[in-house]
């Protein structure tokens, strides 16, 4: 403890003698205040009474820069010349020189006399040690409460807040997906934040392992519904399944609005028409618009909303509807042997192909059509065409004529030179939303896929996919969920972009003469046609009570138990630390420890 004798003159010309000393408090995790003790004398005699003390701190003994204060401690009692008071300048001690200047006034006189000289504030022994730390602090020198990498049995207590954003590689944590889509095909161990203002359909994954979790958070205003895989069901609508030969079917993005076209049967005894469903295939209504019957319909396509439709007839024309199929208008384009038609998401950009009749496109909802003059597009026997949601990326296949793609809405076309794509009798092609993932099928051949917009193609080696009379393929928006149908060969689906395929074992799907299949954007709602119309919707069949519906703002997690059964978890576990609240950081003190002075293992 340092002692200093100081003489000064008060405003009352009294001479005081002061013996001054100070010390910092010695508790751990201390603040910035310290105790100051001193001895005040008047003409050699111990002073007594009440005094005001003013403290100021500088970085040098004389003049210098002001570091803190002035701070006035009023009414400090002095007894037998001794006093003790607490001084707090805040966090001003940065390791440099610190000089304390003191001024004294009799109580409430506000006439301060500055004592001289200033007193240097020297560090206490523990502070000396901290100021001289260099290099790396060994782990053995750290308190046991410090959390380090690789530590086991860590038990952190207290109250926490925050959502855990940015935490990765945590076992059991869920990947976060923010989506405004109206239908979602969920993936295992993923949390979905649904922002759509309308109700969102969430289809639970078919590729989950036991213990996998899917969480749904209804951030939007429309709520949500969890769906699970269902078998295929034939429509029992007023349509007589044996009285129609369905040629083609198309679906809106959410799978609710469907359209199908029928062709007269081989015996000529049945008329053909265009039929629509607004409830995912439960009920169907035939269009009564003039000209839609007695056509040899070959293909139909739908916009994402299901409002804009287009249909083509072999040896007929191109017909469009902008009101969901209520009224239809025939294009004045030259009648050709149309075999296939496709639509962009908006329904404005259309593409149609004809058997030995070229590729035609329209950018005005089918009012005007233009034939492609790109080399090689007029001769092949075109059998199918597909479009991206924008209508810019197109793909077309020909019977014995190869696979052709366009990236400019059908102005220029390029034939694939990938091995094995030029000779087969291509029957059908489908595209993902962005046009990157394509799938095509060969009559009495196999199923081929491309992940780079048709530059390279790979034939599936999955058991059962070769040497079938494939008729039609369809794709989800992301290209992961695919479906294919074969004439009297069943319905096959893939959930990994065509690497593996599984045949449906649902009753009635094995012996049908399938002609066409369509998929919703999520891949969860499917529709296929033969002599009848069959649908597969993702209505939940696990242990959930009826259809599991969630209100806006609600959250629920589901865990896979195996054998196709999902179970809701109560309470829902959250993801990535979500749900941590009220983090109490009151024990944290100010100041910064340089990273270089901490061991590498400190988190």
C-alpha positions in Angstrom: 0.0 0.0 0.0 1.4 3.3 -1.1 1.4 6.3 1.2 2.0 9.9 0.1 2.1 13.2 2.1 0.6 16.1 0.3 0.3 19.7 1.4 -2.2 22.2 -0.1 -4.0 25.5 0.7 -7.7 25.5 1.1 -9.8 28.4 0.0 -9.9 29.3 3.7 -6.1 29.4 3.7 -5.9 26.4 5.9 -3.0 24.0 5.4 -4.0 20.3 5.3 -1.8 17.3 5.3 -3.1 14.2 3.5 -1.8 10.7 3.6 -3.4 9.0 0.5 -3.6 5.3 -0.5 -5.9 3.2 -2.6 -6.8 -0.4 -3.5 -8.9 -2.3 -6.0 -11.5 -4.8 -4.8 -10.2 -8.4 -5.0 -13.4 -10.3 -5.9 -13.5 -12.3 -9.2 -15.5 -10.9 -12.2 -15.2 -7.5 -10.6 -16.6 -4.3 -12.1 -14.7 -1.1 -12.7 -15.2 0.5 -9.3 -12.4 0.6 -6.7 -12.1 1.7 -3.0 -10.0 4.7 -2.2 -8.7 5.3 1.3 -6.9 8.4 2.6 -5.8 10.4 5.6 -6.6 14.1 5.8 -4.8 16.5 8.2 -5.3 20.2 9.0 -2.1 22.0 10.1 -0.7 18.7 11.2 -3.8 17.6 13.1 -6.2 14.9 12.0 -9.2 16.5 10.2 -12.7 15.6 11.0 -16.1 16.4 9.6 -17.8 16.2 6.1 -15.9 17.0 2.9 -16.6 16.8 -0.9 -13.9 15.0 -2.9 -13.4 15.4 -6.6 -11.5 12.8 -8.6 -10.1 13.1 -12.1 -7.7 10.7 -14.0 -5.1 11.7 -16.6 -2.4 9.8 -18.5 0.5 11.7 -17.2 1.7 13.4 -14.0 1.3 16.9 -15.4 -1.0 18.2 -18.1 -1.7 15.1 -20.4 -4.9 13.8 -21.7 -8.1 13.4 -19.6 -9.0 9.7 -19.3 -11.9 9.9 -16.9 -13.9 12.1 -14.6 -14.2 14.4 -12.9 -16.3 12.4 -10.4 -17.5 14.1 -7.2 -18.2 12.1 -4.1 -20.2 14.4 -1.9 -20.5 14.4 1.9 -17.6 12.0 2.6 -17.2 11.6 6.4 -13.7 12.1 7.8 -13.0 10.7 11.2 -9.7 11.2 13.0 -8.4 12.2 9.6 -9.4 8.9 7.9 -11.9 8.4 5.1 -12.9 5.7 2.6 -14.9 6.2 -0.6 -15.6 4.3 -3.8 -14.6 5.7 -7.2 -15.8 4.4 -10.5 -14.4 5.9 -13.8 -15.9 3.1 -15.9 -13.7 1.0 -18.3 -10.8 3.5 -18.7 -7.9 1.3 -17.5 -6.4 0.1 -20.8 -2.9 -0.8 -19.4 -1.2 2.6 -19.8 -0.1 5.1 -17.2 -2.9 6.5 -14.9 -2.5 9.5 -12.7 -5.2 10.5 -10.2 -5.9 14.1 -9.4 -7.8 15.0 -6.2 -9.6 18.1 -5.2 -11.1 18.9 -1.8 -13.9 21.1 -0.6 -15.7 21.6 2.7 -19.1 20.1 2.5 -21.4 21.9 0.0 -19.0 24.9 -0.3 -18.3 24.0 -3.9 -14.9 25.6 -3.5 -12.5 22.9 -4.5 -8.7 23.1 -3.9 -6.7 20.8 -6.2 -4.1 18.7 -4.3 -0.6 18.4 -5.8 1.1 16.4 -7.1 -1.2 13.8 -8.9 -0.9 10.3 -7.6 0.0 7.4 -9.9 -2.3 4.4 -9.9 -0.1 1.3 -9.8 -1.4 -2.2 -10.5 -1.9 -4.7 -7.8 -0.1 -8.1 -8.1 -2.9 -10.0 -9.9 -3.3 -7.1 -12.4 0.5 -7.2 -13.0 0.3 -10.8 -14.0 -2.7 -10.3 -16.4 -0.9 -7.4 -18.1 2.2 -9.5 -18.7 0.5 -12.5 -20.2 2.0 -13.4 -23.6 1.8 -16.3 -26.0 -0.8 -19.1 -25.4 -2.5 -19.7 -22.1 -2.2 -23.5 -21.4 -5.5 -25.4 -20.8 -4.3 -26.3 -17.3 -4.3 -22.6 -16.4 -7.9 -22.1 -17.4 -10.7 -22.5 -14.9 -12.7 -25.7 -15.2 -15.8 -23.8 -16.3 -14.3 -22.8 -19.6 -15.9 -24.8 -22.5 -13.3 -26.2 -25.0 -13.5 -28.2 -28.2 -13.7 -31.9 -27.5 -15.0 -31.5 -24.0 -17.4 -34.2 -22.7 -20.1 -34.0 -20.1 -20.6 -30.3 -20.6 -23.6 -29.0 -18.7 -24.5 -25.4 -19.5 -27.2 -23.9 -17.2 -29.0 -20.6 -17.3 -31.6 -18.9 -19.4 -31.0 -18.7 -23.2 -32.4 -16.7 -26.1 -31.9 -16.7 -29.8 -33.0 -19.0 -32.6 -29.7 -20.9 -33.2 -29.4 -19.4 -36.7 -26.2 -20.5 -38.4 -25.5 -23.6 -36.3 -24.6 -26.5 -38.5 -23.4 -30.1 -38.3 -25.4 -30.7 -35.1 -26.6 -34.3 -34.8 -30.4 -34.4 -35.0 -30.6 -30.8 -36.3 -33.0 -30.1 -39.1 -32.1 -28.2 -42.3 -34.2 -25.1 -42.8 -36.2 -24.4 -45.9 -38.2 -21.2 -46.4 -40.8 -21.7 -49.2 -43.9 -19.9 -50.6 -45.0 -22.9 -52.7 -48.5 -24.1 -52.4 -47.3 -27.8 -52.4 -44.2 -29.2 -50.8 -42.6 -32.6 -51.3 -40.7 -32.8 -47.9 -37.3 -34.4 -47.5 -36.2 -36.2 -44.3 -34.7 -34.2 -41.4 -35.9 -30.9 -42.8 -38.0 -28.0 -41.3 -40.3 -26.2 -43.7 -41.4 -22.6 -43.0 -44.5 -22.1 -45.1 -45.2 -18.5 -46.1 -47.9 -19.0 -48.7 -51.1 -17.1 -48.0 -53.2 -20.1 -49.1 -53.3 -23.5 -47.7 -50.1 -25.5 -48.3 -50.0 -29.3 -49.0 -47.0 -31.0 -47.5 -46.2 -34.5 -48.7 -44.1 -36.6 -46.3 -41.1 -38.3 -48.0 -41.1 -41.8 -49.2 -37.3 -42.2 -48.8 -37.1 -41.7 -45.1 -35.2 -43.9 -42.6 -36.6 -44.9 -39.2 -36.2 -41.9 -36.8 -36.2 -39.2 -39.5 -38.1 -36.1 -38.7 -40.0 -33.5 -40.8 -41.2 -30.3 -39.2 -43.8 -27.9 -40.5 -44.1 -24.3 -39.4 -47.2 -22.4 -40.8 -45.8 -18.9 -41.2 -48.3 -18.0 -43.8 -52.0 -17.1 -43.4 -53.5 -20.2 -45.1 -52.5 -23.0 -42.8 -51.2 -26.4 -44.1 -52.1 -30.0 -44.5 -49.7 -33.0 -44.1 -50.2 -35.7 -46.7 -48.7 -39.2 -47.0 -48.6 -41.8 -49.8 -51.9 -43.4 -50.9 -52.6 -46.2 -53.4 -54.0 -45.6 -56.8 -57.8 -45.2 -57.1 -59.9 -45.3 -60.2 -62.4 -42.5 -60.7 -66.0 -43.5 -60.1 -67.3 -40.3 -61.6 -70.2 -40.5 -64.1 -67.6 -41.4 -66.7 -68.0 -45.0 -67.8 -64.4 -46.3 -67.7 -65.1 -48.8 -70.4 -66.8 -46.3 -72.7 -63.7 -44.0 -73.2 -60.3 -44.5 -74.6 -58.3 -41.9 -72.8 -55.2 -40.6 -74.7 -53.7 -37.9 -72.6 -54.0 -36.2 -69.2 -52.5 -33.0 -67.7 -52.4 -31.5 -64.2 -52.2 -28.0 -62.7 -49.2 -27.4 -60.4 -51.1 -28.2 -57.2 -52.8 -31.3 -58.7 -56.3 -30.1 -58.1 -57.2 -29.1 -61.7 -57.0 -31.9 -64.2 -57.9 -32.2 -67.8 -58.1 -35.4 -70.0 -58.9 -36.1 -73.6 -60.5 -39.2 -75.1 -60.3 -40.7 -78.5 -62.9 -42.9 -80.2 -62.3 -46.5 -79.5 -61.0 -48.9 -82.1 -64.5 -50.0 -83.0 -65.7 -46.4 -83.6 -68.6 -46.8 -81.3 -67.7 -44.0 -78.8 -67.4 -40.3 -79.2 -64.4 -38.5 -77.9 -64.3 -35.3 -75.8 -62.4 -33.1 -73.3 -63.1 -33.7 -69.6 -62.1 -31.5 -66.6 -61.9 -32.1 -62.9 -61.5 -29.4 -60.2 -61.2 -31.8 -57.2 -58.1 -33.8 -58.0 -60.0 -36.3 -60.1 -62.9 -37.2 -57.8 -65.5 -35.8 -60.2 -65.3 -35.1 -63.9 -67.3 -32.9 -66.3 -67.2 -33.0 -70.1 -66.8 -29.8 -72.0 -69.8 -28.8 -74.0 -68.0 -26.2 -76.0 -68.6 -26.5 -79.7 -66.1 -28.6 -81.6 -64.6 -30.5 -78.7 -66.3 -33.8 -79.5 -65.7 -36.2 -82.3 -62.0 -35.1 -82.4 -59.2 -37.6 -82.5 -57.5 -36.0 -79.5 -53.9 -37.0 -79.0 -52.5 -34.6 -76.3 -53.4 -32.0 -73.8 -51.4 -29.6 -71.6 -52.2 -27.3 -68.7 -50.8 -24.0 -67.2 -49.7 -24.0 -63.6 -53.1 -22.6 -62.4 -55.2 -25.0 -64.6 -56.9 -22.0 -66.2 -55.1 -22.0 -69.5 -55.4 -25.3 -71.4 -54.3 -26.5 -74.9 -55.3 -29.7 -76.7 -54.3 -31.1 -80.1 -55.9 -33.7 -82.3 -54.3 -36.0 -84.8 -55.5 -35.0 -88.3 -57.2 -32.0 -86.6 -56.3 -28.7 -85.1 -55.0 -27.0 -82.0 -57.6 -25.9 -79.4 -57.1 -23.5 -76.4 -59.1 -22.5 -73.4 -58.5 -19.6 -71.0 -61.3 -20.5 -68.5 -60.3 -23.9 -67.3 -61.9 -25.8 -70.2 -65.4 -24.3 -70.2 -65.0 -22.8 -73.6 -62.5 -23.8 -76.3 -61.3 -22.0 -79.5 -59.6 -23.6 -82.4 -56.5 -22.1 -83.9 -56.5 -21.1 -87.5 -53.1 -22.7 -87.9 -52.8 -25.3 -90.7 -54.2 -28.7 -89.5 -51.4 -31.3 -89.1 -51.1 -34.8 -87.6 -50.5 -33.3 -84.1 -49.0 -35.8 -81.6 -48.0 -33.7 -78.5 -48.3 -30.3 -76.9 -46.8 -28.6 -73.9 -47.3 -25.4 -72.0 -45.3 -22.9 -69.9 -46.5 -22.2 -66.3 -48.4 -19.1 -67.5 -50.0 -20.8 -70.5 -48.8 -18.0 -72.8 -45.9 -20.0 -74.3 -46.9 -23.2 -76.0 -45.1 -25.7 -78.2 -46.6 -28.5 -80.3 -45.1 -31.2 -82.5 -46.6 -33.1 -85.4 -45.8 -36.4 -87.0 -43.6 -35.5 -89.9 -45.0 -32.0 -89.5 -42.4 -30.0 -87.6 -42.2 -28.1 -84.3 -44.5 -25.2 -83.8 -44.5 -22.5 -81.0 -46.9 -19.8 -79.8 -46.1 -16.9 -77.5 -49.7 -15.5 -77.3 -51.7 -18.2 -75.6 -52.1 -20.2 -78.9 -53.6 -17.4 -81.0 -50.7 -17.4 -83.5 -48.3 -20.2 -84.3 -44.9 -20.3 -86.0 -43.0 -23.3 -87.3 -39.4 -23.7 -86.4 -37.0 -23.3 -89.3 -34.1 -24.7 -87.3 -32.2 -27.4 -89.2 -33.5 -30.9 -88.5 -36.8 -30.0 -87.0 -39.1 -30.6 -90.0 -38.4 -34.2 -91.0 -38.5 -36.4 -87.8 -41.6 -38.2 -86.7 -42.2 -36.2 -83.5 -43.9 -38.1 -80.7 -43.6 -35.9 -77.6 -42.6 -32.4 -76.4 -41.9 -30.9 -73.0 -41.5 -27.3 -71.7 -39.9 -25.6 -68.7 -42.1 -23.2 -66.6 -40.8 -20.2 -68.5 -41.2 -21.8 -71.9 -37.6 -21.0 -72.8 -36.2 -24.5 -72.4 -37.9 -27.1 -74.5 -37.3 -30.8 -75.3 -38.7 -32.9 -78.1 -38.3 -36.6 -79.0 -38.9 -38.4 -82.3 -39.7 -42.0 -83.1 -36.3 -43.0 -84.4 -35.2 -39.4 -84.7 -33.3 -38.6 -81.5 -33.7 -36.1 -78.7 -33.7 -32.4 -79.5 -33.5 -29.4 -77.1 -34.0 -25.6 -77.4 -33.0 -22.9 -74.9 -34.6 -19.9 -76.7 -38.2 -20.9 -76.8 -38.0 -23.0 -79.9 -36.2 -20.7 -82.3 -33.0 -22.9 -82.5 -32.9 -26.6 -81.8 -29.9 -28.9 -81.2 -29.9 -32.7 -81.4 -28.3 -34.6 -78.5 -25.1 -36.4 -79.5 -25.0 -38.4 -76.2 -24.4 -42.1 -76.8 -27.5 -44.1 -77.4 -29.9 -41.2 -78.0 -30.1 -41.1 -81.8 -31.6 -44.5 -82.8 -34.3 -45.4 -80.3 -38.0 -45.1 -80.9 -38.6 -42.3 -78.4 -42.1 -42.1 -77.1 -42.3 -39.5 -74.4 -40.3 -36.7 -72.7 -40.8 -34.6 -69.6 -39.0 -31.6 -68.0 -38.4 -30.2 -64.6 -39.4 -26.6 -63.9 -36.1 -25.1 -64.9 -35.5 -27.4 -67.8 -32.3 -28.9 -66.4 -33.7 -32.3 -65.4 -35.2 -34.3 -68.3 -36.6 -37.8 -68.6 -37.5 -39.7 -71.7 -38.8 -43.1 -72.5 -38.4 -45.5 -75.4 -41.0 -47.8 -76.9 -39.9 -51.3 -76.1 -36.8 -49.8 -74.5 -35.7 -48.1 -71.3 -36.0 -44.9 -69.4 -33.3 -42.2 -69.9 -32.5 -39.1 -67.8 -30.4 -36.0 -68.2 -29.4 -33.5 -65.5 -27.8 -30.9 -67.8 -30.7 -29.8 -70.0 -30.2 -32.7 -72.4 -26.5 -32.5 -73.2 -25.8 -35.9 -71.6 -28.2 -38.8 -71.1 -28.0 -41.9 -69.0 -30.2 -45.0 -69.3 -31.6 -46.3 -66.0 -30.3 -49.7 -64.9 -33.0 -50.1 -62.3 -34.6 -53.5 -62.4 -37.8 -53.6 -64.5 -37.2 -50.4 -66.5 -36.0 -52.0 -69.8 -37.9 -53.6 -72.7 -41.2 -52.2 -71.7 -43.7 -50.5 -74.1 -43.3 -47.1 -72.3 -46.1 -44.7 -73.2 -45.7 -41.6 -71.1 -43.4 -40.0 -68.4 -43.9 -37.0 -66.1 -41.8 -35.0 -63.7 -42.1 -33.0 -60.5 -40.9 -29.4 -60.6 -37.5 -30.2 -59.1 -37.0 -33.3 -61.3 -36.6 -35.6 -58.3 -40.0 -37.4 -58.4 -40.7 -39.1 -61.7 -43.5 -41.3 -62.9 -43.7 -43.5 -66.0 -46.4 -45.7 -67.5 -46.2 -48.6 -69.9 -48.8 -50.2 -72.0 -49.9 -53.2 -70.0 -46.7 -52.7 -68.0 -47.8 -50.9 -64.9 -47.0 -47.6 -63.2 -43.5 -46.9 -62.1 -42.2 -44.1 -59.9 -38.8 -42.8 -58.9 -37.9 -40.4 -56.0 -34.2 -39.9 -56.9 -34.3 -38.4 -60.4 -34.6 -41.8 -62.1 -31.8 -43.7 -60.5 -34.1 -46.2 -58.9 -37.6 -47.1 -60.0 -40.4 -49.0 -58.2 -43.5 -50.5 -59.7 -46.8 -49.7 -58.1 -48.4 -52.8 -56.4 -51.8 -51.0 -56.0 -54.7 -53.1 -57.1 -55.7 -52.6 -60.7 -52.5 -50.8 -61.9 -50.7 -53.8 -63.4 -52.8 -54.9 -66.3 -54.1 -51.5 -67.6 -53.2 -50.4 -71.1 -51.8 -47.1 -69.9 -51.5 -44.2 -72.3 -50.6 -41.1 -70.4 -49.5 -39.8 -66.9 -49.2 -36.4 -65.3 -47.8 -35.0 -62.1 -48.3 -32.1 -59.8 -45.4 -29.8 -59.2 -44.5 -31.5 -55.9 -44.8 -35.0 -57.4 -47.2 -36.0 -54.7 -50.4 -35.9 -56.8 -50.4 -38.1 -59.9 -53.0 -39.0 -62.5 -52.8 -41.7 -65.2 -55.2 -42.7 -67.9 -56.0 -45.9 -69.7 -59.6 -47.0 -70.4 -60.3 -45.4 -67.0 -58.8 -42.5 -65.1 -56.7 -43.2 -62.0 -55.3 -40.9 -59.4 -52.8 -41.2 -56.5 -53.0 -38.3 -54.0 -50.9 -38.0 -50.9 -53.6 -38.3 -48.3 -52.1 -39.3 -45.0 -52.5 -42.9 -43.9 -50.3 -43.2 -40.8 -51.3 -42.9 -37.2 -52.5 -39.3 -37.6 -56.1 -38.6 -36.8 -57.8 -38.3 -40.2 -56.2 -35.6 -42.4 -53.6 -33.7 -40.3 -54.4 -30.0 -40.8 -52.5 -27.2 -39.2 -53.7 -23.6 -38.7 -51.8 -20.5 -39.6 -49.0 -20.0 -37.1 -49.0 -23.6 -35.9 -46.0 -25.9 -35.8 -45.7 -29.7 -35.8 -43.0 -32.3 -36.3 -43.5 -35.8 -37.6 -41.2 -38.8 -37.1 -40.9 -41.9 -39.4 -41.5 -45.2 -37.5 -41.1 -47.4 -40.5 -43.5 -49.5 -42.7 -44.9 -46.3 -44.2 -46.0 -44.9 -40.8 -45.4 -41.4 -39.6 -46.2 -40.2 -36.2 -46.6 -36.6 -34.8 -44.2 -35.7 -32.1 -45.4 -33.9 -28.9 -43.9 -31.6 -28.1 -42.4 -30.7 -31.4 -38.6 -30.7 -31.0 -37.8 -27.5 -33.0 -34.7 -27.3 -35.1 -31.2 -25.9 -34.9 -31.8 -24.5 -31.4 -35.1 -22.9 -32.2 -37.2 -22.1 -29.1 -34.3 -21.0 -26.9 -35.4 -17.8 -25.1 -34.3 -15.3 -22.5 -30.5 -15.7 -22.7 -29.1 -14.2 -19.5 -25.7 -12.6 -20.1 -25.6 -10.6 -16.9 -22.4 -12.3 -15.8 -20.4 -11.3 -18.9 -18.0 -8.4 -18.1 -16.7 -5.7 -20.4 -13.3 -5.9 -22.0 -11.8 -8.2 -24.7 -9.3 -11.0 -24.3 -7.1 -11.2 -27.5 -7.6 -14.4 -29.5 -3.8 -14.9 -29.6 -3.8 -15.2 -25.8 -6.3 -18.1 -25.7 -5.5 -21.7 -26.4 -6.6 -23.1 -29.8 -9.1 -25.4 -28.2 -11.2 -22.7 -26.7 -14.6 -22.4 -28.4 
